[in-house]
Amino acid sequence: MRPFVLMFSLLMPASAALAAAPPHALPSPPAVDAQMQRLMRETQAQGLALAVIDDGKVAQVHAAGKRNAAGEPLQPDTIMYAASLTKAAFAYMVLQLVDDGMLDLDLPIAAYLDRPLPDYPADKRYAPWPDLKDDPRWQQITPRMLLSHRSGFSNFAFLEPEGKLRLHFDPGTRYAYSGEGLILLQFVLEQGVGLDVGREMQRRVFDRLGMTRTSMTWRADFAGNLADGWTQDGSTEPHDERSRVRAAGSMDTTITDIARLAAALVSGKGLSPASRRELVRAQWPITTASQFPTLQDELPPAKRRADLAAGLGVVVFDGPQGHGFYKGGHDDAVGNTMVCLERGQRCVVILGNDVRAEAAFPALVRYVLGDTAVPWTWEYGNKVFVP
């Protein structure tokens, strides 16, 4: 293995980059296969799936390596855990509700609930809303804030001391990644708007886009072709058969299916022009050195990356090839990413059932799309990447 720390030049802001770099020639499918194999050897990743979107359409789908310790092959229709890529799919569904007049991004969530949020009893499916009874700031929260990670919550309440939910800053005033914020929006849709989020995701996203092997909860038919995972130390971890819909990250999918979602996001399929613009518009600047820990101090203005911001369910950035957006997904045995460029409506989507594959993401994305200025060091901190 020949690791190196990703060079700053890959992450320079658009203001320091050429504004109109020539279009990058997409590599051929055999060339992408070869690059995947090389990087799997470099990182020791056991399984990797990748899709390429060009002109808003799925152009290539690849799968390589193993799906489990028995050595069964990872295939394009193998079920893999999407992790936080779920958040982008959820945002896509929410924006359809906005288009249908069922939700206003800027109306406080209190307007949708039939009682104050802290008056809802504690329920193991959600955060302990009663913890907010002495903090009226929850009434300021809007769906836009939740989709752009400006709720004021930590990532999850169970990570707080004694598991107590609390607001760390005035809602809407800064970015801090929060799965709990997405769960709150799910709660509002279910309790206040009267929707079944799992059913809406199925109807508005999976069925609409032909994602036949994708679900927000476990399906028995997934068992026949299922990916387990590998952790950083090379041990295997069985696939979690999730039984609850979680907007922050319960989605199972395949590389073939998630490619269809990426194509819809980059092309705007299924959304009004106005909602598509909101999805990828810079909603609020991101002012921290890295994504985690979520409540770290903000950088001084001179040290912030000026082109990095929250979109709705995604992170937006600018680089040599213009405006783009991306979303990552991670747990102890999974590494995923989706990187899209507005110009040419191009994306690379990567699902790794081995968390060690993350070290290959910058090289793989760069190989397919060219230099993009994806904020890898903000996403992964001081992680070591392979060239």
N, C-alpha and C positions, 0 to 999 in steps of 0.2 A: 504494500500500500504506500502511496506517495501523497500524504495529506499536506495541505497548506491552508493558511488562513486567508479567506476570501479578501482580495485586494480592494482597497478603498475605491479604486478607479471604476470597479463594477457598480458601485453604489453612488456615484457622483450625481448630484441633482441635475435636473434638466437645464437649469440656468448655466451650468458649466459644460453641458454637452451640446453636440451639434443638434440644431433644431429640426433638420430635415435629412437624417441619415437615409441612404438608399435602402429600398426594401431588401430584406434578408431572404435569400433563396432557401426554401424549405428542403431539408435533406430527404432522400428517398427512403421508403420503408426499410429496405435491407440495411441502409446506413444507420437508421435509428435503432434497429435491432442490434447491430454490432456495438453501437455506443452504449446501449443498455447493458449488454453482456460485459463490456469492459468495466463499466462503473459498478456493476454488481460484484465483480471480482475485487475491485479496489476497496469497496466498503464492506464486503462479506455479506451483503444483503441477500437473503434467500429467495425473495419474491418481489416482483416489480411489474406494474402495469402502467401503460402510458397511452394517451390519446392526443391527436393533433387535430385542431379545428382550423380551417382556412376558409375565408370568405363566409363565415357564419355557418359552415357545414362541417360535419365530421369527415375528415380526410384520411386519417390513419388510426388504427387501434392495435395495440401491441400488448402481449403478456409474456412474461419470462420467469423462469425459476419454478419454485415449489409453492404449493398452497398449504402444506402441512408437513409434519415431521416424518410422515410415511413416504414423502417424496413424490406425492401425486402432483401433476403439473398445474401451475396457475394458468388459467385460461381466460379469454375475454369475457366469458359469462360466469366466472367464479364470483361468488358473493364475498364482498370485502366491506370492512367497517369504514364508513365515511367520516366518522368523528365530526369535527367542527365544520366540515364542508356542508353539514346539515344546515348551518346558519344561513349560508347563501341561498340554499333551496327554500328555506323558510321565508327569507326576505322576498324572494321572487313570488311566493304565494301571497304574502301580505300586500305587496304592491298590486296584485290583481284585485284584492279586496278594496284597495283605494280606488282603482279604476272603476269598480262596480258601485262606488258610493257607500260602501259598508264601513269604511274606516277613514278617519281624517288623521294624517300624520301629525298634525299640530294641535289636536284637541287633547287636553289632559286626560289621562286614563280614568280619573275620577268621574268624568262625564259618562263613562260606559258602565260603571259599576252601580249596583242598586244599593250599596252601602259602602262606608269607608273601607279602604283596603285592610287596615288593621283589625276590622271587625270580622273578617272571614276567619274561621277557625283554622288552626294549624292542621296541615294535611301533608302526609309524607311525600305526596307527589310534587309539592311545591315548597318554596322557602317559607319560613315562619313569619307570615305577614303581621301577626300580632306584635312582633318585636318593634314595629314602627309606630306604635300607638302614641308615643310621646314626641314624635318628629313629624310635624305637618308638611315638611318639604316633599313628601311622597306625592302630594297633590299637584306638584309642578311637573311631574314626569309626563312626557308625551311618547307616542309610538316612535316618532323620529329619533328621540333621544335613546330609546331602547335599541333600535336597529343600528345606531351609530355609536353604541357603547359609551353613553354619557349619563347613565342612570345615577351614578354615585355609589353603586354597590361594588363590593369585591367580586372576584370571579364567581364564587359560590359561597353561600352562607355557612356551609359546613366547614369551610376553611377559617372562619372567624373564631376568635376566642369564645369558648363555650357554645359555639354554633349559633351565635346571635346575629341576626340580620341587622345591618345598620347602613346609613348613608354616610359616606366618607367626605363628600363635598356636595355643594348645591347642585342639584340635577341640571344638566345641560352646560356646565361651565368648563368641563375638560373631558378628555378621552381617558378611559380606563377599561380595558377589556373585561366584559362581564357576561358569562353564561347566564347568570341569574337574571340579568336584564331581559334576555330572550325568553326565559321561562316566565317572567312577569307578563310579557306581551302575549304569550300563549295563554296564560291565566285570564287575561282581559278578554281575549277572543272567545274563550270557552265560557267564562262566567258572565261577561258583560254583553258580548255580541251574540252568544248562543250558538257558537259553531263547534263542531268536532274537528279539532286541528288535524288529527290523523286522517280523517275522511277528506278534509279539504286539501291536504297535501297529496293524497292519492288522486283525487279528481282533477285538481288544478295544475299539478306538476307531473306526477308520474304517468297517469293515464294520458294526459294531454301531450306529453313528449314521447310516448312510447317506451317509457322506462319500466318494462315488464318485470324486471327482477330487482326492483327497488321498493323498500317499505320503511316506514317509521318504526315498525316493531317486527319482531321475529316471525317468519313464516316457515311452516314445516317443510315446504318444498325447497327451501334453501339448503337443507342438510346434505343433499347429494353432491353439491359442488361448492364447498365452503372453505374459505381461507382462515386458518389459524394465524397467529403472529409470532414474531421473534423479538425479544427485548435486546437492549444494548449489550448485555453480556452473552447473547447467543442462546438463551433459553427460550423454550416455546411457551406460548400462552394460548389457551383455547379461546375460540370465538365466543363472545358474550351474547347469549340469546336474550336480547332486551325485550322486556314485556310492556314497557311504558313508553308512550310518545313523549319525546323530549325535544323541544325546538332547538335546544342548544347542542344536540348531538346524539340522536338515537338512530340515525338513518343507516341502513344497510343498502349496498348498491353493487354494481359491477362497473368495470371501466367502460364497457359499451354504453351503459345507461348514463353514467355521470358525464360522459362526453356529450350526450344529447342536452343535458342541462347546461353545460358550458356553452354550447352552440346557441342555446336560447338566450342566455345572459348576454353574450357578446353581440348577438344580432338584434335583440329586443323582441324576439318572437313571444307572443302572448301578453305583451305589455303595451300600453299606450305610449306614444313618444314622450309624453311628460313624465310618466313613471320611469321609463327607461333612463331618461336624463337624471332623475333623482337617484337612481340606483348607483350611478358612477360619478355623481357630482361630489366634489369635496365638501362634505357637510361640516367638518370641524377639523382643525389641525391636530396632528398627533405630535406630542411634545416631549415624549420620553425616549430614553436611549434604546430601550428594548420593549417588547410586548409584555414580558414577564420579568419580575413580579408586577402585577397589574397596577398597584397603587404606589409605585416608586415616585420619587420626586421628579418634577418636570425639569428639563434641561434649560439653561439660560437661553434666551432667544437666539444668540449668535451661534449656538451649537446645535440648533434644531434643523432637521431636514425640511426645507421650506415646501417641497413638493409632495410631502407625505401627509395623507389625511384619511379620515373615516368616510367611506361611502355608506350605503345602506346594506348591511350584511356582508360587505367586502371592504377591503382597504384599497385606496386609490393612490396613484403615483404618476409622475411624469418622467420621461427619460429620452434617450436618443431617438426612439421611434414614436414619441408622442405619448398620449395619455393611455394609461392602463389600469387594470385592477387585479387583485389577487385575493385568495383566501387559503389559509392553511388548515390542517387538521392533524391532531397528534394525540396519542396516548402512549403508554409504556411499550406497546408492541405494534404501533401503527404510525406511519408518516405519510401524509397526503399534501398535495398542493394543487392549486388551480391558478394559472397565470394567463391573463388575457390582454391583448392590445387592441385598442379601438381601430387603429389603422389596419386595414386588411381583415378586420374581424377574425383575428387569430388567437388561438389559445393552446396551451399545453396543460393537460391534466395528468397528474401522477398519483397513483395509489400504491403504497408500499405496505405489504403485510409484514414488514421488518422495519423497525424504527431506525435501524442503521442506514437505510436507504436515504434518509434526509440529507446525509452528507454529500450525496450525489445530485441533489436537486438543482443547485446553481449551474453546474456543468451541463446537466441534461437540458434545462430550459434554454441556456445560452446556445447549446448546439442546435436546437430546433428553431428558436425564434431570433437568435442573435442577441446583441446587447440590449437589455430592457430597462435596467436600473431597478429591478425588483428589490425591495428592502430586506434582503436576506439577514443582515446582521441585526436589524430591528426584530425580525421574526424569531431568530434563533440565538441572539446574544453572541457569545464568543465561541460558538460551535466551529469545529474544524471541518472544512469542506475539501473534497478531492478535486483536482483540476480536470 
